[in-house]
């Protein structure tokens, strides 16, 4: 019987090579698809984080601004350079007055950082009488008592008070009532344990009959807040939040800058009628001579503050990978804030923000940013007595 050759069944080398090539191509496409999906997911999550953090920061700061100025809106008190001592370490913000630096009581004080982040201080009292006030009748040259023209109705032990001269531009003193009124026209300011703002003295002299005492309400609810940004974190120093007077507390992360501008009513003289309402005539990140008395940052300039313009810049939590050349392109140009005319007829003062975080070795262009802006009317400045 003749022998026959039976050909072995299977794949040839060529067929195997083609199969491997097709498999490698499929693997490359699958890898790119998964990588692209993960990058899109990271970008979406980063965008969501920046949205959440930015909204939290803006809500917190603008909420403070809406309450700012309560109890501080009397023209005698507003902008007064104030002696202030806090046993817990809070410090009033500094502001220019001519060539000097003062520490005024006002609804808002902006310590401009130029293109960097600002420090924004927002102050308010809590007295139910708004601006409860009595007048001194004897000169104060030291001591632990204030002699008044009548019994200080509405003042209680622990209340924070400000002693202010009636002539605007003088120095004031903030202290605390350490003895409840007992039917006599006096207030005790002796100081002691449990009275964080009372040092036992006003730290200066005050003339009787031309000095008033304002009640800002209980110490526990005195709202002196300073907002700032450090190393990508929004921080708050506060007199009414435990543990945040001497050192700031962190409020939100991935906040790279906060910016603010004063909205000044630039009318002066007889044209300035605050009882008929204030209107913004100029935006400025720094103090100006708004009342036209030739003194930059004088007490009268604080009466011309009509609104605050606030911006928060948040960045994504996740950085994006550099391109083929090693450079990041997630953000090509640093964000600009305050570029729109608000109100329409008022010239904007745009600011290009430096969003680089000091000490961060990652290029700022590797992150995406969101900008939040708002304008808050300083209503308490308008509702003056």
C-alpha positions as CSV (number, residue, x, y, z in Angstrom):
1,X,0.0,0.0,0.0
2,X,1.6,3.3,-1.0
3,X,2.5,5.6,1.8
4,X,1.0,9.1,2.0
5,X,2.2,12.2,3.7
6,X,-0.4,13.8,6.0
7,X,0.1,17.5,6.4
8,X,0.1,18.7,10.0
9,X,-2.7,21.1,10.9
10,X,-2.0,24.5,12.7
11,X,-0.8,28.0,12.2
12,X,2.2,29.0,10.1
13,X,4.8,31.4,11.4
14,X,3.5,34.2,9.3
15,X,0.0,33.7,10.7
16,X,1.3,33.8,14.2
17,X,3.3,37.1,13.5
18,X,0.2,38.7,12.0
19,X,-1.9,37.7,15.1
20,X,0.7,39.1,17.5
21,X,0.9,42.4,15.6
22,X,-2.9,42.7,15.7
23,X,-3.0,42.0,19.4
24,X,-0.3,44.6,20.1
25,X,-2.2,47.2,18.1
26,X,-5.4,46.4,20.0
27,X,-3.4,46.6,23.3
28,X,-2.1,50.1,22.3
29,X,-5.6,51.4,21.5
30,X,-7.0,49.9,24.7
31,X,-4.2,51.5,26.8
32,X,-4.8,54.9,25.2
33,X,-8.5,54.6,25.7
34,X,-8.1,53.7,29.4
35,X,-5.5,56.5,29.9
36,X,-7.7,59.1,28.2
37,X,-10.6,58.0,30.3
38,X,-8.6,58.3,33.5
39,X,-7.3,61.7,32.5
40,X,-10.8,62.9,31.7
41,X,-12.0,61.5,35.1
42,X,-9.1,63.2,36.9
43,X,-9.9,66.5,35.2
44,X,-13.6,66.2,36.0
45,X,-12.9,65.4,39.7
46,X,-10.3,68.2,39.9
47,X,-12.8,70.6,38.4
48,X,-15.4,69.5,40.9
49,X,-13.0,70.0,43.8
50,X,-12.1,73.5,42.7
51,X,-15.8,74.3,42.3
52,X,-16.6,73.1,45.7
53,X,-13.6,74.7,47.5
54,X,-14.1,78.0,45.6
55,X,-17.8,78.2,46.5
56,X,-17.1,77.4,50.1
57,X,-14.4,80.1,50.3
58,X,-16.6,82.7,48.5
59,X,-19.6,81.8,50.7
60,X,-17.6,82.3,53.8
61,X,-15.9,85.6,52.9
62,X,-19.0,87.2,51.3
63,X,-21.1,86.1,54.3
64,X,-18.7,88.0,56.5
65,X,-18.8,91.0,54.2
66,X,-22.6,91.1,54.4
67,X,-22.5,91.5,58.2
68,X,-19.4,93.8,58.2
69,X,-19.8,97.2,59.9
70,X,-22.6,96.4,62.3
71,X,-22.1,98.6,65.4
72,X,-19.2,100.4,63.7
73,X,-21.0,102.7,61.5
74,X,-21.2,105.9,63.6
75,X,-19.2,108.6,61.8
76,X,-17.4,109.3,65.1
77,X,-16.2,105.7,65.4
78,X,-15.8,104.7,61.8
79,X,-12.1,104.6,60.7
80,X,-10.9,105.5,64.2
81,X,-7.2,104.5,64.9
82,X,-7.7,102.1,67.7
83,X,-5.5,100.9,70.6
84,X,-6.3,97.3,71.0
85,X,-5.1,94.5,73.2
86,X,-6.2,90.9,73.0
87,X,-5.0,88.3,75.5
88,X,-5.6,85.6,72.9
89,X,-3.4,87.3,70.3
90,X,-5.6,88.8,67.6
91,X,-4.2,91.9,65.9
92,X,-6.1,94.6,64.1
93,X,-5.1,95.1,60.4
94,X,-2.9,98.0,59.5
95,X,-3.9,100.6,56.9
96,X,-2.2,103.8,55.6
97,X,-3.1,107.2,56.8
98,X,-1.0,109.8,55.1
99,X,2.6,108.6,55.6
100,X,1.7,106.7,58.8
101,X,0.1,103.3,59.4
102,X,-3.0,103.1,61.6
103,X,-5.2,100.3,62.9
104,X,-8.7,101.5,62.1
105,X,-12.1,100.1,63.1
106,X,-14.1,99.8,59.9
107,X,-16.3,97.4,58.0
108,X,-13.5,96.3,55.7
109,X,-9.8,96.7,55.5
110,X,-7.8,95.4,52.5
111,X,-4.1,94.7,52.8
112,X,-3.3,94.5,49.1
113,X,-0.8,91.9,47.9
114,X,-0.5,93.4,44.4
115,X,-0.7,90.5,42.0
116,X,-0.5,88.1,45.0
117,X,-3.2,87.2,47.4
118,X,-4.7,90.0,49.7
119,X,-5.5,89.9,53.4
120,X,-9.1,91.0,53.9
121,X,-10.3,92.0,57.4
122,X,-14.0,92.3,58.1
123,X,-15.2,93.7,61.4
124,X,-18.6,93.9,63.1
125,X,-20.0,94.1,66.6
126,X,-23.1,92.4,68.1
127,X,-24.7,95.0,70.3
128,X,-28.5,94.8,70.1
129,X,-28.6,98.6,70.4
130,X,-26.5,98.9,67.3
131,X,-24.4,101.8,68.3
132,X,-25.3,102.3,72.0
133,X,-23.3,105.2,73.3
134,X,-22.8,107.4,76.4
135,X,-20.6,110.4,76.9
136,X,-17.8,110.8,79.4
137,X,-17.9,113.8,81.8
138,X,-14.4,113.8,83.3
139,X,-11.0,113.6,81.8
140,X,-9.5,110.2,81.6
141,X,-5.8,110.2,82.5
142,X,-5.5,106.7,83.7
143,X,-7.4,104.4,86.1
144,X,-10.0,101.7,85.9
145,X,-13.3,103.6,85.8
146,X,-15.0,105.8,83.2
147,X,-17.3,108.6,84.5
148,X,-20.4,109.0,82.3
149,X,-23.2,111.5,81.8
150,X,-25.9,108.9,82.7
151,X,-26.3,105.3,83.8
152,X,-25.1,103.1,81.0
153,X,-28.3,101.4,80.2
154,X,-27.8,98.3,78.0
155,X,-24.1,97.9,79.0
156,X,-23.2,94.6,80.9
157,X,-20.2,93.0,82.3
158,X,-18.1,91.4,79.6
159,X,-19.3,93.8,76.9
160,X,-16.7,95.2,74.5
161,X,-16.6,99.0,74.4
162,X,-14.8,101.6,72.4
163,X,-13.8,105.0,73.8
164,X,-13.7,107.5,71.0
165,X,-13.2,111.3,70.8
166,X,-16.0,113.2,69.0
167,X,-13.5,114.9,66.7
168,X,-12.8,112.3,64.0
169,X,-9.3,111.4,63.3
170,X,-8.2,111.0,66.9
171,X,-7.1,107.8,68.6
172,X,-9.7,105.4,70.1
173,X,-9.3,102.6,72.7
174,X,-11.1,99.3,72.7
175,X,-11.6,97.6,76.1
176,X,-14.0,95.5,78.1
177,X,-16.5,96.2,80.9
178,X,-15.3,94.4,84.0
179,X,-18.0,95.6,86.4
180,X,-21.8,95.7,85.8
181,X,-23.4,99.1,86.1
182,X,-24.9,99.4,89.7
183,X,-27.1,102.4,89.2
184,X,-24.3,104.9,89.1
185,X,-23.0,106.6,85.9
186,X,-19.8,104.6,85.7
187,X,-18.2,101.7,83.9
188,X,-15.4,99.6,85.4
189,X,-12.5,98.6,83.0
190,X,-10.2,97.1,85.6
191,X,-9.2,94.0,83.6
192,X,-8.4,90.7,85.1
193,X,-8.8,87.0,84.3
194,X,-11.7,86.3,81.9
195,X,-11.6,89.8,80.3
196,X,-9.4,89.2,77.2
197,X,-9.7,92.8,75.9
198,X,-9.3,94.7,79.1
199,X,-5.7,95.5,80.1
200,X,-6.7,97.7,83.1
201,X,-6.0,101.0,81.2
202,X,-7.0,102.7,78.0
203,X,-3.4,103.3,77.1
204,X,-3.9,107.1,76.6
205,X,-5.7,110.2,77.8
206,X,-9.2,111.3,76.8
207,X,-10.9,114.6,77.3
208,X,-14.2,114.5,79.2
209,X,-17.3,116.0,77.6
210,X,-15.9,115.4,74.1
211,X,-15.5,111.6,74.3
212,X,-18.0,108.9,73.8
213,X,-18.2,105.3,74.8
214,X,-19.7,102.9,72.3
215,X,-21.0,99.4,73.1
216,X,-20.1,96.7,70.6
217,X,-21.8,93.9,72.5
218,X,-20.6,90.7,74.3
219,X,-17.0,89.7,73.8
220,X,-17.9,86.2,72.8
221,X,-19.7,87.4,69.7
222,X,-17.4,90.3,68.7
223,X,-16.6,89.5,65.1
224,X,-13.2,90.6,64.0
225,X,-12.1,88.4,61.1
226,X,-9.1,88.4,58.9
227,X,-9.0,86.2,55.8
228,X,-5.8,85.2,54.0
229,X,-4.2,82.6,51.8
230,X,-1.0,80.6,52.7
231,X,0.5,77.7,50.7
232,X,-2.7,77.0,48.9
233,X,-5.0,77.1,52.0
234,X,-7.7,79.7,52.8
235,X,-7.1,80.7,56.4
236,X,-9.1,82.7,59.0
237,X,-8.0,84.6,62.1
238,X,-11.1,85.3,64.3
239,X,-11.9,86.6,67.7
240,X,-15.1,84.5,68.0
241,X,-13.8,81.1,66.9
242,X,-11.9,79.2,69.5
243,X,-8.2,78.7,68.8
244,X,-8.0,81.0,65.8
245,X,-7.2,84.4,67.3
246,X,-3.4,84.1,67.6
247,X,-2.9,81.7,64.7
248,X,-5.1,81.2,61.7
249,X,-7.4,78.2,61.2
250,X,-7.6,76.5,57.8
251,X,-11.0,76.8,56.1
252,X,-10.5,75.3,52.6
253,X,-7.7,73.9,50.6
254,X,-6.5,74.5,47.0
255,X,-7.4,78.2,47.3
256,X,-4.4,80.1,45.7
257,X,-5.6,83.7,46.0
258,X,-8.3,86.0,47.4
259,X,-8.6,89.5,46.0
260,X,-10.7,92.5,47.0
261,X,-11.4,96.1,46.0
262,X,-13.1,98.9,47.8
263,X,-16.0,100.5,46.0
264,X,-15.8,104.2,47.0
265,X,-18.4,106.9,46.7
266,X,-16.2,109.6,45.3
267,X,-18.7,112.5,45.7
268,X,-17.5,115.1,48.1
269,X,-18.7,118.2,49.9
270,X,-22.4,119.0,49.6
271,X,-22.7,116.4,46.8
272,X,-22.0,113.6,49.3
273,X,-25.3,112.8,51.0
274,X,-25.0,109.3,52.6
275,X,-28.5,109.5,54.1
276,X,-29.8,109.4,50.5
277,X,-27.7,106.3,49.7
278,X,-24.2,105.6,48.5
279,X,-23.0,104.7,45.0
280,X,-19.8,103.3,43.7
281,X,-17.8,105.8,41.7
282,X,-14.4,104.1,41.8
283,X,-12.9,100.7,42.5
284,X,-9.5,100.5,44.2
285,X,-7.5,97.7,45.9
286,X,-5.9,100.3,48.1
287,X,-7.1,103.3,50.1
288,X,-7.7,106.6,48.3
289,X,-8.6,110.1,49.3
290,X,-12.3,109.5,48.7
291,X,-13.5,112.5,50.7
292,X,-11.1,115.0,49.1
293,X,-9.6,116.3,52.4
294,X,-6.0,115.6,51.0
295,X,-5.4,112.9,53.6
296,X,-5.0,109.4,52.1
297,X,-6.9,106.9,54.2
298,X,-8.3,109.5,56.6
299,X,-11.3,108.6,58.9
300,X,-13.7,110.3,56.4
301,X,-12.6,108.0,53.6
302,X,-14.1,105.0,55.4
303,X,-17.5,106.8,55.4
304,X,-17.3,106.7,51.5
305,X,-17.0,102.9,51.3
306,X,-20.1,101.7,49.5
307,X,-19.3,98.1,48.6
308,X,-16.6,95.4,48.3
309,X,-15.6,93.5,45.2
310,X,-14.3,90.1,46.1
311,X,-12.7,87.4,44.0
312,X,-11.6,83.8,45.0
313,X,-9.2,81.8,42.8
314,X,-9.3,78.0,43.3
315,X,-7.2,75.4,41.6
316,X,-7.9,71.8,40.8
317,X,-6.8,69.2,43.3
318,X,-5.1,67.0,40.7
319,X,-2.3,68.3,38.5
320,X,-2.3,67.3,34.8
321,X,0.7,65.6,33.2
322,X,3.2,67.6,31.1
323,X,3.1,67.2,27.3
324,X,5.7,65.5,25.2
325,X,8.0,68.4,25.5
326,X,7.8,68.3,29.4
327,X,5.8,71.6,29.6
328,X,2.3,71.7,31.1
329,X,-0.5,73.3,29.2
330,X,-3.6,72.8,31.4
331,X,-3.6,76.6,32.0
332,X,-1.6,78.8,29.6
333,X,-2.5,82.3,31.0
334,X,-2.9,83.3,34.6
335,X,-6.5,84.3,35.4
336,X,-7.5,88.0,35.6
337,X,-10.1,89.2,38.0
338,X,-12.3,92.4,38.2
339,X,-12.2,92.9,34.4
340,X,-15.8,93.7,33.9
341,X,-17.4,97.1,34.5
342,X,-19.7,96.8,37.5
343,X,-21.7,99.0,37.7
344,X,-21.7,99.6,33.9
345,X,-20.5,103.2,34.0
346,X,-17.7,102.6,36.5
347,X,-14.2,101.9,35.1
348,X,-13.0,98.4,36.1
349,X,-9.6,97.9,37.6
350,X,-8.5,94.4,36.4
351,X,-5.8,92.5,38.2
352,X,-3.8,89.6,36.7
353,X,-3.4,87.1,39.6
354,X,-0.2,85.3,40.4
355,X,-1.4,81.8,41.2
356,X,1.9,80.1,41.8
357,X,2.1,78.6,45.3
358,X,5.3,79.4,47.1
359,X,7.4,76.3,47.8
360,X,5.4,74.2,45.4
361,X,7.8,72.5,43.0
362,X,5.0,71.9,40.4
363,X,4.6,74.4,37.6
364,X,1.4,76.4,38.1
365,X,0.5,75.7,34.5
366,X,-0.1,72.0,35.4
367,X,-3.4,72.9,37.2
368,X,-6.7,74.2,36.1
369,X,-8.3,77.2,37.9
370,X,-11.7,78.6,38.6
371,X,-12.5,82.2,39.5
372,X,-15.4,83.3,41.6
373,X,-16.4,87.0,41.9
374,X,-19.1,88.9,43.7
375,X,-20.0,92.4,44.8
376,X,-21.2,93.0,48.4
377,X,-22.9,96.3,49.3
378,X,-21.7,97.4,52.7
379,X,-25.2,97.9,54.0
380,X,-24.2,98.6,57.6
381,X,-22.1,101.5,56.4
382,X,-25.2,103.0,54.9
383,X,-27.4,102.4,57.9
384,X,-25.6,104.9,60.0
385,X,-27.2,106.8,62.9
